Structure formats: C-alpha cells, structure tokens
Amino acid sequence: MTKVKARRARLSRKNQITIPVAVLRVARVAPGDEMQVEAADDGRIVLTRTRDPLDEFVGDLPGLSEATNLQQLRDEWER
C-alpha cells in the first residue's frame, strides 16, 4: 500500500474541495470517475471510486446491438 504524506484542502462555500494530485494518483482516480460518498464518523468522509461491472464488456460482444431491438426497449422503459 503506497501512502502519500498528509495534505490539506479547504471546503469552499459551494461545498467543493480540490483533492491533491498526489493523492489522486496513488488512489488511481481520474477525471470523470464516479465516486460513492459516505459519512463515516464525525469529521470523516470516505470517497470510493465506483465502477459498473458491465463497463469493461461494452463493445466486446459484436452483433449484440443488431440482435436487440434497442428502440423497442427504450419505448418499454418510457411507459
């Protein structure tokens, strides 16, 4: 487990915080990653990168979209 020296960040009036780049690199978090946010204890917030397990398979099954009537599925969801 690689550790990074503790860094400080300040919460803005808009409830935003900038996470130091060194921390992001060690955590392997990149722009666009979705994060789960949890309050662990008073004063502690835990961020966990979330991934959809299907993301790694998207585009790997040739012909799937041709065999599936996507418009019909969309119409069913809208009902």
Order of alpha helices (4+ residues) and beta strands (2+ residues): alpha-beta-beta-alpha-alpha
